Amino acid sequence: MLIGGLQKLSLIDYPDQVATIVFTQGCNFRCHFCYNPQLVVPAPSQHTGAGPQKDYSLMSEDSLFGFLEKRKGKLDAVVVTGGEPTMHQDLPEFLQKIKDLGYLVKLDTNGTNPEIIQNLIKQKLVDYIAMDIKGSLDKYEKITGVKVSLENIKKSIIMIKTSGLPYEFRSTIMPEFHTQADIKKMGELIKNADKWFLQKFKSNIDLIDGEFKNKKSYTDVEMKELCEIGKQYVKFCDIR
C-alpha cells in the first residue's frame, strides 16, 4: 500500500469512534478544488504493470501496523482515505490486516470502482462507507477533470445504500459547480439516503488547480439554504 500520510487521532471522521486516519496515495480524479494535491498523483507502475515497481510511500506498512499494534485499546477504528483507496490492488489485504488487529474500518471512496467496493463488503472488510458525490452527473467530468463512468458512480451509490452498513454521502460545494438546481439533481441521485453532508469549499490553501485558489466560497447562510434543499431528498442532511 502506498501510504501518503497518517493522522494519529480523530474524533470526528468515524462517527462515535476514536479513530486514526490513513491517507493512501494516488487518485483517478483531478478535482479542481481538491486540497490534498500531494496525495493525488499516483505512483508510476502501481497499477499498469509497466516498468519496475517503485515505492512512493511516505510511511511504511511496518511502521503503520507497529503504531496500530501499540494503540490497541486506545483507538477504535481506522479510516482509510486518499487519494482514492480503491485504486490499490492490495487494498483487501491491507484492510484484512487492520481488521485482524480488532479495529473497525471506515472507507472513503469516490465510487469509481463498484466491483471493488462490493468485494470489500462481501468479505466484511469495511464497517462504514463514505462516498463523495462530486456534483450533478452532467457536471461530473467538468468537476473531476477526467472521463468518468457515470454508470459506475450510480452502481456504487445503489450498492452502498443497500449494503446494510452505516454509510454517508458527502459533497464539497462551491459556486463554480453547485447551484441550487445542481443540489436538487444530486439529491435525486442519492434519494432516500441515510446521510448527506455538505462541505464548504476551502479556497485559501493549495489546490490541484491553482486557478481556484482564493475563489469565492458560499457564505454560511447560503450553505444553510442549500442544506435545506438537500433535506428534501435524504433522511439527514447537514453542513460539515
Secondary structure, DSSP 8 states (H G I E B T S, - for coil): --EEEEEEEESSSSTTS-EEEEEE---S---TT-S-HHHHS--TTTTT--S------SB-HHHHHHHHHHTBTTB-EEEEESS-GGG-TTHHHHHHHHHHTT-EEEEEE-SS-HHHHHHHHHTT--SEEEEE--S-GGGHHHHHSS---HHHHHHHHHHHHTSSS-EEEEEEE-TTT--HHHHHHHHHHTTT-S-EEEEE---SS--SSGGGTT-----HHHHHHHHHHHTTTSS-EEE-
